[in-house]
Structures are given as C-alpha cells and as structure tokens.
Amino acid sequence: TFLVDGSTFSMPDTPENQAEYPQAKTQAAGLGFPILRAVALLSLATAMVSGFALGRYSGKETGETALLRQLFPLLKPNDLIVADRYYGGWFTIALLQELGIEVVTRLHQHRAADFRRGRRLGADDHLVGWPKPPRPEWLDPETYDRLPDTLTVREMKFAVRERGFRTQSVVVVTTLCDATTITREDLADLYGQRWHAELDLRNLKSTMSLDVLRCKTPEMI
C-alpha cells in the first residue's frame, strides 16, 4: 500500500532557478521565489519514499496527477494507492486500474454521489458506473480508445467525528469493489491513514532541512 501526496519547495530567486522553476503566476515579477513541485510514493507500512517525481510548479503537464503518471513504472499489479481527492479523476483511476493497481481516494469535488443509483452494497455503499469523459489533450488517442467506456467504481460514505470539530461526511471512491472482503469500516480506516502522507512529507522536509532549498542553480537543486 502506497500513500500518494504532493508538496512544493521554495528556492533562491536566481535567474537560473527562475528559468527552470518559474514562480507562481499570482506573484508579480521580482516579488516571488522559484517553486519546485514534487509527488511522492510513500510506503504506508514504513513511510519510506519509494518514488519521487519532480517538476515545475506551473505549465503543461506539471500538475500532481501528471507527476504521478511518471511513477507508474514503479508500481506492480495488486499494489494499492491511497490518495486525496485531487487524484480521484476518471483517467487517473482508469489508467491505474489498467495496470492492475487498486485505488482508494476521496470523491473529487466536481462529482456528487447519489446513493439512490447503482448497485447497492449496504447503507451509503454502492457500485456505480462513471461514463468516459472526452479525451484530454495529454492522452494519446490509442490509449483513450483502449480505456473502457464505463468505469465501475465503489462509492461509500462515512462520518468523521473528532472532538472539538464539526462532524464531516466523507465519500470515498475505490476500485476495491468486493464488499464481502473489504467492508465500509475497512475503507474508512484505510482512508483515515491517508493523513500520514502529509505528516511523513512534513517530517522529511523538516528533518532534512528541505523546507526551503538553498542552492542557486537548478543542477544543485
């Protein structure tokens, strides 16, 4: 089981660094710092960084899902990815499923779960088909045609209750569709451990003094 999460790194504002890792477009020229984006595969069992992809903060194919696709060769059939809702897009799930990789992620904010539809597995737990969206620019036509017209996923909802905080409903999407072997409680517990990715990356950056990089050239970065 791998946790997936992204992070950013700031660095000195040198012309060389700006050319390779431009600052955020929301910052005025001369008032910001170059930013590097990274996505990590972290072992749930040991917190070891098993894969790491680097890229620019902005521009084509620089988002976290694009960086995750660079890490696909490190994954093997029957591996399991646990990620936040940013990674819950149709094509990310479909491409991972094609490789035999299972996925547990939160429902993307642009989707809504309707538990009155689909095949009911239990209370707030069902199988549903997601139709294939139009082909994105980054995906070649051959791969697009090869992917299924409908992606069958399992959606389930549970409540998160923490003392001092408002109760929150969370909808999890997964390719683990067998409710007899993977229960709602299993999925809720597993997704609850996704937060370790945030803590693991923060701990690594702090321990290794990587929160702000000090190098003045992209090669040293």
C-alpha positions in Angstrom: 0.0 0.0 0.0 1.3 3.4 -1.0 0.2 6.8 0.1 0.5 9.5 -2.6 0.9 13.2 -1.9 2.4 16.3 -3.4 4.5 19.1 -2.0 6.4 22.2 -3.1 9.8 23.5 -2.4 11.0 27.2 -2.5 14.5 28.2 -3.5 16.7 31.2 -4.0 15.5 33.8 -6.6 18.3 33.5 -9.1 17.8 33.8 -12.9 18.9 30.2 -13.4 16.3 28.9 -10.9 13.6 31.1 -12.3 14.2 29.8 -15.8 13.9 26.2 -14.7 11.3 26.5 -11.9 9.3 29.7 -12.5 7.5 31.3 -9.6 3.7 31.2 -9.2 1.9 33.4 -11.8 -0.1 35.0 -9.0 3.2 36.7 -7.8 4.5 39.8 -9.5 7.8 39.6 -11.3 10.7 40.3 -8.9 8.5 39.6 -5.8 8.3 35.9 -5.7 10.6 32.8 -5.4 11.0 29.9 -7.8 8.9 26.8 -6.9 9.5 23.1 -7.5 6.6 20.7 -7.3 7.1 17.1 -6.3 4.9 14.0 -5.8 6.0 11.1 -3.6 5.0 7.5 -3.3 5.2 6.7 0.5 5.0 3.2 1.9 2.1 3.1 4.4 3.9 0.5 6.4 7.3 2.2 6.8 6.9 5.8 5.5 9.8 5.1 3.1 9.8 7.3 0.0 9.5 4.6 -2.8 9.2 7.0 -5.7 9.7 10.7 -6.3 8.8 12.8 -9.3 9.9 16.5 -9.7 8.6 19.2 -12.0 7.7 22.9 -12.4 5.0 24.5 -10.3 3.0 25.6 -13.4 2.7 24.9 -17.1 1.5 22.0 -19.2 1.9 18.5 -17.6 3.2 20.0 -14.3 0.3 19.1 -12.0 0.4 16.4 -9.4 -1.5 13.8 -11.5 0.9 14.3 -14.3 3.9 13.7 -11.9 2.1 10.6 -10.5 2.0 9.2 -14.0 5.8 9.4 -14.2 5.8 7.0 -11.2 3.5 4.3 -12.7 6.5 2.2 -13.8 7.4 1.7 -10.1 4.1 0.1 -9.3 3.2 -3.5 -9.7 -0.2 -5.3 -10.1 -2.1 -5.6 -6.8 -0.4 -2.6 -5.3 -2.8 -0.2 -3.7 -2.8 3.6 -3.9 -4.4 5.8 -1.2 -4.7 9.4 -2.2 -6.7 12.6 -1.6 -9.5 13.8 -3.9 -7.1 15.6 -6.2 -6.2 12.1 -7.6 -9.8 11.0 -8.0 -10.2 11.8 -11.6 -11.6 9.4 -14.2 -8.4 8.9 -16.2 -6.1 8.6 -13.2 -8.2 5.8 -11.8 -8.7 4.1 -15.2 -5.0 4.1 -16.1 -4.1 2.7 -12.7 -6.8 0.0 -12.9 -5.5 -0.9 -16.4 -2.1 -1.6 -14.7 -3.8 -3.8 -12.0 -3.3 -1.1 -9.4 -6.1 -0.6 -6.8 -7.2 2.9 -5.8 -8.7 4.4 -2.7 -9.4 8.1 -2.9 -11.8 10.7 -1.8 -14.6 11.7 -4.2 -13.5 14.6 -6.4 -15.1 17.9 -5.6 -16.6 18.1 -9.1 -18.5 14.9 -8.6 -21.6 14.1 -6.5 -22.5 10.7 -5.1 -26.2 9.6 -5.4 -26.7 6.5 -3.4 -30.1 6.0 -4.8 -28.5 4.8 -8.0 -26.2 2.0 -8.9 -25.9 -1.4 -7.3 -26.5 -1.2 -3.5 -23.9 -3.0 -1.3 -25.1 -1.6 2.0 -26.0 1.7 3.7 -24.3 4.5 1.8 -22.3 1.9 -0.1 -22.8 1.1 -3.8 -21.3 0.3 -7.2 -21.7 2.9 -9.9 -20.6 3.4 -13.5 -18.8 6.5 -14.5 -19.0 7.2 -18.2 -15.8 8.0 -20.0 -15.2 11.8 -20.4 -13.9 13.4 -23.6 -10.2 12.8 -24.3 -7.8 15.3 -22.6 -5.0 16.8 -24.6 -2.3 14.9 -22.8 -3.7 11.4 -23.6 -3.0 9.9 -26.9 -6.0 8.6 -29.0 -4.8 4.9 -28.9 -4.8 4.8 -25.1 -8.1 6.7 -24.9 -9.8 4.2 -27.2 -8.4 1.3 -25.2 -9.9 2.5 -21.9 -13.4 1.3 -21.1 -16.4 3.3 -22.0 -17.6 3.0 -18.4 -15.5 2.8 -15.2 -17.1 0.8 -12.4 -16.2 2.1 -9.0 -17.4 1.7 -5.5 -18.6 4.8 -3.6 -19.2 4.8 0.1 -19.9 7.5 2.7 -18.9 7.6 6.4 -18.8 10.2 9.1 -15.7 11.6 10.6 -16.1 12.6 14.2 -13.3 14.4 16.1 -13.7 16.1 19.5 -13.9 19.8 19.1 -14.6 19.7 15.3 -17.8 19.6 13.3 -18.8 16.1 12.1 -17.9 15.7 8.5 -19.3 13.4 5.9 -16.6 11.9 3.6 -17.3 10.0 0.4 -14.5 7.6 -0.7 -14.2 6.1 -4.1 -12.4 2.8 -4.7 -11.7 0.0 -7.2 -11.9 -2.5 -4.3 -15.5 -3.5 -5.2 -16.0 -6.7 -3.2 -17.9 -5.7 -0.1 -17.7 -9.2 1.3 -13.9 -8.9 1.8 -13.5 -5.2 2.1 -16.0 -3.6 4.4 -17.1 0.0 4.8 -15.2 0.0 8.1 -12.0 -1.3 6.3 -12.2 1.6 3.8 -12.9 4.2 6.4 -9.9 3.0 8.4 -7.6 2.9 5.4 -8.6 6.3 4.1 -8.2 7.7 7.6 -4.5 6.8 7.3 -4.0 8.9 4.2 -3.1 11.8 6.5 0.2 10.1 7.3 1.4 11.2 3.8 1.1 14.9 4.9 2.9 14.1 8.2 5.6 12.0 6.6 6.5 14.6 3.9 6.4 17.4 6.5 8.7 15.4 8.8 11.1 14.5 6.0 11.3 18.2 4.8 11.9 19.4 8.4 14.4 16.7 9.4 16.5 17.1 6.2 16.1 20.9 6.1 14.4 20.8 2.8 11.5 23.2 3.5 13.5 25.9 1.7 16.2 24.8 -0.6 19.5 26.9 -0.6 21.0 26.0 -3.9 21.4 28.8 -6.5 21.4 26.6 -9.7 18.9 24.0 -11.0 21.6 21.4 -11.1 22.3 21.7 -7.4 18.5 21.9 -6.6 
